[in-house]
Amino acid sequence: MTVVIVESPAKAKTINKYLGKGFTVLASYGHIRDLPSKDGSVKPDDDFAMTWELDPKSQKRMNDIAEAIKSSDRVILATDPDREGEAISWHVLEVLNKKRGLMKDKQVQRVTFNAITQSAVQTAMAAPRDIDMELVDAYLARRALDYLVGFTLSPVLWRKLPGARSAGRVQSVALKIVVDREIEIEKFKTEEYWTVDAEVSADSPPFSARLTQLGGKKLAKFDLSNAVLAHAARDAIQHASFTVSEVDQKPGKRTPPPPFTTSTLQQEAARKLGFSATRTMQTAQKLYEGVDIGGETTGLITYMRTDGVYVEPAAIGEMRKLIGERFGGAYVPETPRLYKVKAKNAQEAHEAIRPTSFYRRPETLRLEGDQARLYELIWKRTMASQMEAARVEKTAIDMTSADQQIVLRATGQVVTFDGYMAVYEEGRDDDADEDGGRLPMVKVGAKTDIHKVSPDQHFTEPPPRYSEATLVKKLEELGIGRPSTYASILGVLRDRAYVRMDKNRFIPEDKGRLVTAFLDQFFHRYVQYDFTADLEEKLDLVSDGKLDWKQLLRDFWVDFHAAAEGMTELRVSQVLDTLNEALGPLIFPDKGDGTNPRACPACGNGLLSLKTSRFGAFVGCSNYPECSFTRPVGAPSADGEAAPSGDQELGVDPDSGQTVSLKIGRFGPYVQLGEAASKEDKPKRSSLPKAWPPATIDLNRALKLLSLPRTIGIHPEDQKPIVAGLGRFGPFVETGGTYANLSNFDEIFEVGINRAVDLIAQKRAGGGKGGRGAAAAPLKELGVFPDSEEKIAVMNGRYGPYVKCGKVNATLPKEMTPETVTLEQAVELINAKGGLKASGAKKAPAKKAAAKKPAAKKAPAKKPAAKKTSAEKTPAET
């Protein structure tokens, strides 16, 4: 028997059908091992030795695989055909080799297939090979680099810039790209310019022309810089006579774009379908692994992690045949089209992303939702890539005044043969449509009639913020990251709250700008685009066997470690002084009146400066504690306007006669009613929700916030009041301890008694009495705590599995899993937390409690380790 190991269970099921008897196909469920998320997993002093940890969930799967291998004579590693897939095969084999005697006399082979189809799988099985250790070495080098950068930079950030989450080798460079664009936008100076268009005819229907020459001189963009000049040009046109001086008609071509690579698929799916990179890759994964077609599961597309645009000849032949059948011979080019990747550092190790059969047309498949839309996009793009070019006719008509001083030009373009555009037209990023419409037929020498002349005012615009599509494109152009990493890079930026999305554009948050400024000042070399791209090239040399992976790590570590060590003696105050200087234009913008932008608006003689707290950075006065003025860093509003830099009086509350103020505190903006008469007598306050930025707050909105919580009415069943309010988890309605979430903040002020009762009823029906949500179902019930009636259950929590007994919760140590934990172990963990005494429940006899004391001392040592694993997972992110 032969055991075949793939990555996903979906693939395992499909491939098992293709291979038939004599084969057992099992899944590893992706990566089975990783570097433990703690310091010391990569040891530079021990020639970069790496400590790997088997994922607890993978332990059982590997045991199942090992059990199947016992009765086999051959093992085939058939994970994905890329560097990560090669690494998974290597990890699997490493774990199996450590099981004593298991792999003795077993033949081990590696196969790869680019598509999950019967022919592709059978062809691959006929050509096995060994594991490609050069690809594995490149994976090890990349993993070590990401780990070393993450676990070296992140602690420096935590110590020197409190509130910062993490830094990563590629993540930090991607963030810098976003921040650099924002700085470019802020520095942009808007300039005014005018154009003059005329509606004309020359023995023809009217058409539009633009002024291109005035006074015998070709107009540059800013030559008409104000209304006076533009209106003078209009008057000159109206008083001149024109004739057609030139008609230029040129044929042109539009060639189809190449088939999809990973990055171009992500870009086009973002433009045309509004998909995020993560959503695109998840959907593509499902199409690759296969869907049910006529009772049989088959893969619909080739492997979706690729930077190659090559398509195998058989697939091209099928496309050309189908194009001829559906569109006719005119749409089939004389010879097949061949494409070459333009992206920097492209590997081109795999085929482009394409359908496994072009006769599976989108309209014939029973796909739904995202899969249907993405498959149609891939099918159309690939088909178009082998179709004839579109033919266009470009026309330019010049009309010159009698004195030769003024020229009007009309341009147009018309498609004379649609070619590949009959199937597909590529989307664009931030580009205006350059195509004009069709122009009428006119003759040189024809008299031109001027019907209407319109001067139009314009203003230059800054470069646009990055969208997912344009940021992926930029990363690819710079040679930073790899196709398989783009989705995770963008996800990390959002998860760390270093950026926010507004109309599908990346806007750096203050936290992201601070981290970028810090790295730019103290680790400048390592966030430069060319340095990161050069490192990618070296990793590719490792893949090609032209560079030793450990030598790459040695060369990198010497300087990087020295730079990190140099930060040890640097005081936080020195870091903040440097950042004050670097971020001056953002934090302390020029007021335009000649006064010091860093002068404190509250006390007048203090200087504003960056300060840090465990909640992050803020701006405060140097005269603290005498002056307690604070405000957020930058704190831009939704429309880009700067937020108020200090306290503002919004008006007077008509009911109480007290002043209502908008204040900016170190924890963010808030509104306040009146002033404190003493330290004990605190005025009523309310924080601003994210949906209401400071620039939008007026007296009416402030009073709404201060009125919360709002009483909606009395519940008809228990006669208790129902209130609407804003809590740490968002807007809610509540009665009798039952909370139900509202869909948005504004609904707090709009929700009526009927909807509130309905929401409460739904929550209670789900078991959510006395809390925010329905009571979670236990993963496993273990029994009853000794000498009590309290049940012990295993629960799944936000930070991992834990055991629950009454009000006592105890996190499962790393070596325990929900499947393996016993009642005795759970009791020991509960006792280590102080037993049931903490909850006021009946406690075990003193004698038994004493017997458990050694365990009570031992278990807490495990708890911090478990927490540390969760907290420290962030630094080594890509």
N, C-alpha and C positions, 0 to 999 in steps of 0.2 A: 504493500500500500504506500501511496505517496501523500504526505501532508503538505498542503499549500497554505502559506500564511499571507493574508492580504491585510489592508488597513481597516476597512469598514465592513460591518455585517451585511449591508446591502450588496456590496460587491461579492462577498463570500457566497451569498445565496445564489446570485446570478452565475458566477463562475463555476460553482458546483454543478449546475445544470449543464454547462457547456462541456465540462470534463468527464462527467459520468462516473461509472464504477471504477474502483481502484484509486480514487482520489478523495481526500477529506479536506475541505477548504474551511479554514478558521480565521477569525479576525483578531488583530491585536488592538483594535480600537485606537489607532493612531500611535503617538509616542507612548512608550511604556516606562521610560526613565527620564529623569531630568536632574540637573544640578540642584541640590538642596538649597532652599532660599535662606542661606545663612553664610556668614563670613567663613572663608576657608575651603569652599567647595572647589576652587581653583587655586593651586599653590604655586605661585611664581618661583618661590625659593626651592621647590622640588621639581624643577624643569616642567612647570605647568601641569603637574599631575592633577587629574580631575576625579572628584568623588561623585559617583552617580547613585541615585536613590530610585528604587522601584516604586512606582505609584501604587498605593494600596489597592485601588480598583483593578489594576493590571495584574496583581498577584494571582488572583483566582483565574483570570484568563490565561496567564502563562502556565498555571498548573494544568488547566484543561488541555492546552497545546502540548505540554510535556507528556501528559497521559496518552494523547493520541499518537505521539511520536514513538512511544515505547513499542508499539506494534507495527511500525513502519520501517522501511529501509531507505527512504529518500525524503528529504525536506526541501521544498522549493519556497524561496522568499520572493513574494510577488507584490511587494509594496510599490507605491507610486514611482513613476519614472523621473524623479528629480532628486536634488541633493537631500531634501528632507526624507524622501522615501528611502534613499540609500542608507541614511542614518538610522531610520527605524529598523530596517533589515539588520544592520550591524548591531543595534541594541538588542534585538530579539535573539540573535545568535550568541551574543555575549552572555545573556542570561541563561540560555539553554546549555551553553558549554560549562557553566558553573554547577549544573546539576550532575552529580557524580555518575559517570558511566552512561548517561542518557544518550549522548551523541556518538558513542563509540561505534565505529563501522557504519555510521550513517552518511550517506552522500548528501552534501549540501550544495544547492545551486540557486542562482539568482536569475529571475526573468522580469522583463518589463513589457507592458503593452500600453499603447497610446489611446486605446479605446476599449470599452467593455462590450465587445461584440464577439461572436463565436469565432469568426475568422481571425480577428486580432489576437484573441487569447490562444488559440491553437497554434498560430504562427510563432508566438512568443515561446510557447512551451517547447517548440521544436528547436529553439536556439538559446539554450541556457548559458549562463556565464558565471564567473565568480563575482563576489561583492567588489565594487570599484572603490578601493581604499583611498584613492586620490580625492574622490567626492566626499568620502567620510572625513578625511583630514580637513577638507575645506569647511565642512560642517562643524568639526571640533574647534577649528580656529575661530569661526564666526561666533560660536556659542561662548567660547572663552572670552573673546573680546567684549561681547555684549555684557557678560557677567562682570568682568573686571572693571569696565567703565561704569556700569550701574552701581556696583557695590563699592566703588571708590568715590565716585562723584556724589552719589546720593547722601551718604553720611556727612560729607563736607557741606552740602546744601542744608541739611537739617540743623547743623551746628551754627553755620554762619548766616543762614537766611531762614529763620524759623517760619513755618507755614508752607514752605516749598515741599512738594510731594516726592519727586524723583527726577533723575536725569538719565538719559540713555544715549547710546552711541549714534543712532540714526534719528531717534525721536527728537533729540535736542536740535539737530540740524533742520529737521522739518519744521519745528517750532520757530527757528530763526528765520526761515524763509517767510513764514506768515508774518512775523514781527517786522522784518525788513520791509515788506510790502506796506504794512501799516504806517511805518515811519515815512516811507516814500509818499504815501497819500497825505500825511500831515504836513509835509514840507512843500507839497505841491502848491504853486501859485496860479490861481485862475486868471486867464487872460481873455479879454474880449476880442472878438473878431466878427466881421460881417461878410455875408455873401449877397450877391444880387442875381436873382433869377428872373427870366422874362418868358412870357408865353408868346410864342411866335408862330407864324405860318409862312410858307414859301410856295404859293400855288398848291397848297396841301392842307390837310387837317391840322389844327393847332398841336404844337408839342412844346416841351420845356427846354430852355437853354440857359447856360450859366455864363456870367461875365468872367472871361479868363485873361483879357488884355485891356489895359486902360492907359491912354496917353502914349500908345506905342510901346508899352512895357508890359511884360508878363506879370500878372499879379501873384505875389506870394501870399501865404495864408494870412499874415497879419498886416498887410498893406492897407486894408480897409479896417482900421482899428476902432472906429467910433461911428456914431450915427451921422455926424456931419459929412464925413468922407463917403459913407454909403449912400446918403441921399444926393450928394453931388454926382456920384456915379450914375444913380438912377436918372437924374435930370439929363446927363450927357447922353444916355441911351435913348431917352424919349425924344431928344432933339436931333438925333442922327438918323440917317437912312442906311439900310443894310442890304447886302446881296449875299447869296450863298457863294462862298469862295472856295470851298473844298468839301468833297464827300469822300470819306475813306471807309471802305468796306473790307474787312479782313476775316477770313475763315479761321476758326480756332477749334481746339479740342479740350475736352475734360476727360482725364483718365480716371478710372475707378480707384478707390483706396484699396490697400492690401487687406487680406483677411485679418481677423482679430488676433492680437496678442493679449496677454493678461491685462496690461495697462491700457491698451486702446479699448478693450471691452469695458473696463471700469469707467473710462472717460465717456464713451458713447452711451453706456447705460445711464450714467449720471445726467447727460445732456437730454437724451430722448425719453428715458423712462423715469427719471427722478430717483434712481436707486443710489444708495450709498455703496461704497466699495465693498463693505462687509455683506450687504444684502445681495449684491451681484455675485460674489464668490460663493455664498451659501446656495444660491439658486443654481449657479453653474455646476456646483458639486453634485446636486441632485440629478441634473441632466446628464452628467458624466457617469454617475453610478448606475443610472437606468431607471426607466419607468415601465409600467405594464402596458404592453401593446399586444392586443389580441390574446391575452392570457399568458404572454411570455415577457419577461423583463429583459430589456436591452438598453445599452447606453446610447443616448441620442447625440452626444457630442464627444469630441476627442478631449484629451487631458487639458484642463483649463489653467494650469500654471505653466506658462511658456512665454518666451520672448522671441520665438521664431515665427516667420511668415511663410515657411515652406509648406507646400501641400503635395502629398504623394501623387505620382502620375495617374494611378488608377482613379483617384478621387477627381482629379482634373478632367479625365476622360468622361467620367459620369456627369460632371457638371456641363461640359461642352455639349454632350448629347441631349441633356435635358433643356438647355438653353435653346438649342435648335428646334426641339419639339414644341416648346412653349412659345417662343418669340420669333422663330424663323432664322434662316441662315445669316441674314444681315446683322444679327446680334452676336454672332460667334466670330471672334477674331481669327485671322489666318493661322496664327501660332499661339500656343498657350502663353499666358502671362506669367513671368517669373518676377518675384519681388525680393528686395533686399532690405534688411532692417537698418534704419537710420539711427536708432537709439544707441547711446554710448554704452560700451561694455556688454552688448547683447551676446548671449551664449548661442542662441539658435540651435539648442540641443534637441528640440522637439518640434513637431508640426505646429502649425497655427491652430487656433480653436476653430473647429469646423463641424458640421453635422457628419455623423458616421455614414449616413446615406441621404443623398439629396432628394431621392424620391419620397422620403418622408417629409412631405411639404407641411408647413405649419397648419394649414387649414384641414389637413387630413388626420391630424393627431388630436386626441382628446386630452389635451393639456389645459390647465386652468391657471389663472392668476399670474404670478411672477414667472413661473416656468414657461407658460405660453408666450408671454411678451418677450422674454429673453431669448427663447429658442427662435422665435420669428426674426429677431434682430440678427442673431448669428447666421441663420439660414440666408437671409437677404444679403447681408454683407459679403458672405463667402461666394454666393452665386454672382453678385455684381463684380467681384474681383476678377472673374474670368469672362466678362462680357465686353463687347466692343465699346470704345470710347464714345462719349456724347459729342456731337458736332454742334458748334455754335457759330453765329455770325455776329461779329462786333462791328458796329457802325459809329463813326464820328462825323458830325456835320459842323463846319465852321462857317459863321456868318460875320463878315467884316464890314465896318462902316466905310462910307465913301472916302473919308480922309485917312483911312488905314490906321486909325488910332484906337479903335475899339473892336474887340473880337468877342463874339458869343459862341459857345460850343455846346452842342447837344451830343450825348453819348447814349448808346443803347446796345443791348445784346439780346439775341433771340436764339433759342435752341431749334436747330433745323433737323436734328436726329437725336432722339433721347438716349439711345444706347443703354448703358448700365443704369441710367437714371430711371428707366422703366421699372426697376426693382428697388433701387436704394439711392439715397442721397445723404452724404455725411453731414453730421451736425457741426456747428461752429461754436467757438468760445468767444464771446464779447466782440464779435466782428459785425460790422454793418453789412447789409446786403449790397454788394457792389454791382449787382446786375441791374441794368436799366431795362426799360420796356422796349418794345419794338418801335422803331422810328418810321415815319412815312417816307415814301420815295420822293426825293427832291432832286433838282438838277442844278449843276453849277451855273451861276449867273442869274438864277431866279431871284426876283425881288422879295425881300423879307418884310413882312408886316409885323409890327410890334403891337401886341394887344394889351399887355399888362406887364409892369415891371415891379418886382417886390424885393426890397431890401430885407434881409433876415439877420437878426442878431444871434450870435452863438458865444458860448464860453467853453474854453478848453476844460477837459475833465481829467481827474487823476486816474492812474491805472486802476483797474478794478481789483477788488479783493479776490483771493483765490477761492474757487469752488473746489469740490472734490475732484472734478475732472481736470481742472487746470493745475491743481497742486500735484496730482499724480503725474501729469504731463511734465511738470517742472522737475520733479524728482527723477523721472526717467531721463530727461534731457541732461541733467547734471550727473547721471550715473550713480545716484545715491539710492541705496536699498535695492531690492530685487522684486520681481513681480509678485511673488508670494507674500511679501512683507508689507505692501502698501496699505492693505485694509487694516492690518493690526496697528501700523504706525498712526494712521489717522484716528483710529479708535482710542489709542492711548492718549493722544492730545485732548480729546473730548473727556475721557474718563478722569483725567487728572485736573479737569477744569482749567487747563491752560488756555483753552480757546472756547468760544461759544459760536453757535451757528445762527446766522441771521439771513433769512432768504437764501438759504443754502450756500452761504459764504462764510469763510473762516474769519473771525474777529478775535484778535488776541486779548485775553483778559489781563488785568493788571498783574496777576500772579505769573502769567506766562511771560510778560515783558520783563518782570524782575528777574526771573530765572535766566532768560536769554541775556539780559544785561550782565548778570553775575558771571555767566559762563564766557561771555564775550570779553569781559575784563580780565578774568583770572585763568581761563582755559581757552584763550583765543584760538590757538592753533587747532584745537580739537572740534570746534564747531564751524570751521571754514569749509565751504562747499568742496573745494579742490582736495583738501586733505581727506575728507570722507570718501570722495569718489576715487582717490588714489588707493585708499585702503580696499575698496571694492575690487579694483583692478588686481591688487595683490592676492586677494582671496580667489580671484579667477585663475591666477597663475598657480595657486595651490591646487585648484581643481584640475588643471592641465598637467600637474606633476612637475612644474617648472620652478617651484619654490617650496622649501620645507616649512610646514605649518608652525613648527615650534620656533624656527628662526624668525618668522613673521611676528610671533608673539613677543620674542625677546627684544626685537628692535622697537616695537611699540611700547613695551612696558617700561623700558629704561627711562625715557623722557616723561612719559605720562605719570609714572609713580613719583618722579622727582617734582613734577608740577603739583601733585596732590599733597606731597609732604611739605612743600613750601607754604601751604595754606595753614599749617598747624599753628604757627606763631602769630598769624594775622588775627587781630582783634575784630570783633563784630563792628565796633565803632569805625574802624578803618574801612571795612567792607561797605558800610552805609555811606561813609564820606565819598567813596569812589562811585557808588551808585547814584548819590545825589548829583554828582558831576555828570555822569553818563546819561542820566534820565532827566536832567534839568528841564529841557524844553517840554517834556510831558508832565512832570510833577509840578514845576513852577513856571508856567507860561508867562511870557512878557505881558504886562498889563497895558502897555502902550502909553503910560502916563509918566514914564521915567522913574517910577518908584521901584524899590527892591522887590522882585517877585517872591522872595523868600520871607518877606516881613510878615509877622504874625498879625492877622486881621483882628484878633481879640485884644491882645495886650499892647500891640504897637511896637514894642522894643525887643521882642523875641524873634528868633530865626526859625523858620519851618525846616524840618528835616525828616528823612525817613526814620521810622522807629519800627521795632519788631515786637511781636508777642507770639504766644503759641497759636494764635489764630491767624497769623500772617503779618504782613507789613501794613503800616498806615503812616500818615503824615501827622506829626505832632510838633508842639512848640518847645524851644530850647529852655524856656522858663518854667517847665514843669517841675514841681507840682503847683507853684504859684499860679501858672496859667495852664488850664486843662484843655485848651483848644486841640481838637483832633479832626481829621477827615480822612476818607479813604484815599488810596493812591489813584489819581486820575479820575476814577469813577465816571466813565463816559456814559451818557444816556443812550437810549435806543436810537435817537436821531443823530447821534454824533456830537451833540452839544455838550460842553463841559458841565458837570454837575455843580451845584452851589458849593463854594469852597468854605463856607462857614454857616452860622445860624442865620435863619431868615424868619421874620415875622410874617405870617400869612394873613392875619386878621384877628377878629375878636369873635369868640363863641357867643351867639345871641342869647343863649339860655343862661350861661354862667357869668358872662361878661369878662371872662379870662382870655388872655392872649394865646393864640394858637401859633406854635413855631415849628419850623422844619429844622432839624438838627442833624449834624453828621457826627456820629460817634465812631469809636474804634471798631465796633462790631457792625457798622453800616449806618445808613440813614434811618431816621425815625421822626415821628411827629409827637409833639408834647402839648398838653393843655396846662397853661399857667406855669408858675415857677415854684420851686421847692421853698417852703417857709423854713424848713429845718431838714437835717439829715434824715430824721425819722419820717417826716411828712413828704413822701415822694409824690410828684405830680403824675397824672395819668399819661402813659406813653403807648405808642404802637409802632412796631417796626414796619418798614415799607415792604410790600410783597414785590417779587421780581417783576410782576406784570405792570407795576406802577413805578417807573424810575423817578428819581428826585425832580428832574426837570418838568415832570407832568403834574406835580402836586400843587394844588391850589387849596383855598380855604374849604371849599365844598368837599373835596376828596379827603382832606385831613380830618374833617368832622366825621365823615363816614368811617374812617379807620378808628377814630377814637370812640365811636359808638359801639364797637364790637366788644364782647359778643352780643349778637342781636337776638332778641326773643321773638320767635316766629309765632308761637301759640301754645296751647295745651294739648298734650297727646290724648286722644279720645278714649284710650283703654286704661292707662294707669294714671291719668290726670296730672302728669308731671310736665313741666315746661320743656319745650323743644327750643334749643338755641342754635344759631349758626355762628361760626367763628373761624379763626385762622390759627392753626396749630403748627407744630414743627414738621408734620407730614402733609401740610396743605390745608385747603378749605374743607370744612366738615359741618354736619349737623349732628346734634347729640341730645339724648334724653335718657335719664336713668342709667347712665354709665355705658350706653351703646352709642358708638360713633359710626357714622357713615360718611364716606368721602363725597365731596361735590366735584363736578367735572372741571370747574375753573373758578378763579377768584371772584369774578364779578357775580357769580351765582349766589354768593353769600348774601348779597343785598336784594336778590330777586326771588329766591326760592320761597314758595308758599307752603301752607300747612299740608295740603294734599300730597305734594311731591315729597316733603320732608317725612311724612308718615309712611309713604311708600318706600323710601330709601331705608328708613329704620326697620320696616318689616322685612325687606330683603336681607338686611344685615343679620337680623335675628334668625331668620330662616336658615341662614348659613352658619349659625352657631356663634355669631359674633356678639354675644352679650357681655358687657363689661370689658370691652377692649376695642381696638381699632378694627380688627378683622375677625373672621371666623377662627375658632380654635383650630390649631393645626393638628392634623392626625398624626399619631405616633408612628415612627418607622417600625417599632417593635416593642411589645410589652414583655417585661422580664419577670414580673411577679410583685410581691409585697415586701416592703421594708420590714426587717425583723421587729417583732413586738410593737407593731403599729398597723394601721389600716390603710396607710398611704401606698399607692401603687407606684412602681418604678417603670418608666418608659424611656425608650430611646427616641429622641426628637431630632429633626433636621433644622438647624438654626442658621442665622445670617452668617455666622463665622464658622460653621461646620457642625457636625453632629455632637449631641450632648445627652446626658442622662438627666431626667427630671423626676423629682420626688417631692410632692407638695409644692412649696415655694423655693426649694433648693434646686439649682441647676449646676451641673458639673460637666465641663468640657471633656470630651474623650481625648486621651493622649494620642499622639501620632501613631503609636503602634497598635492601637485598637481600632476596629471598624464596627459600624452598626451591626454587621452580620456576625461578628465573632465575640462581641462583648457578652459576658455572663452576668448572672444576678450577683454572684459574689464580688466580681470586679466593680459592678455598679455600686454596691453597698459600700465598698472601700472608698470609692470616689466621693460618695455622698458624705461619708464620715470625715473625709479629708477637708470638706467644706464646712465642718462643724456639726455634721449630723442634722437630724430633724429639729434640733433645738432652735435653729435659725428661723424656722417657720412656725414655731410654737406648737408643733405636733408632738405626739407622744414619742418619747425618746427611748432608745434601747437602754437596758439596765447599765448601771455604772461600770460593772465588771466588764461587760462586753465592750463598752466605749473605751475603757482603758486598754483592752487587748488590741484595739484598732489604732492606738495612738501612733505607733511607729509608721503605719501607712499614712496617717494624717500629716506627718512631717515630710514624708517622701513624695506624696502626690503633688503638692504645690510646686515642687521643682519642675515637674513635667508641664504644668499649666502654662507658665511663661513661655516655654519652648513652643507649645502649640500656638500661642498667640503670636509669638515672634515670626513663626512661619507665615501666618496670614498677613502680618504687617509688612514683612520684608519681601513679599513676592514682587513688589513694584519695581525695585531698582533695576533688575536685570531685564526689564522689558526692552524690546527693540527700540 
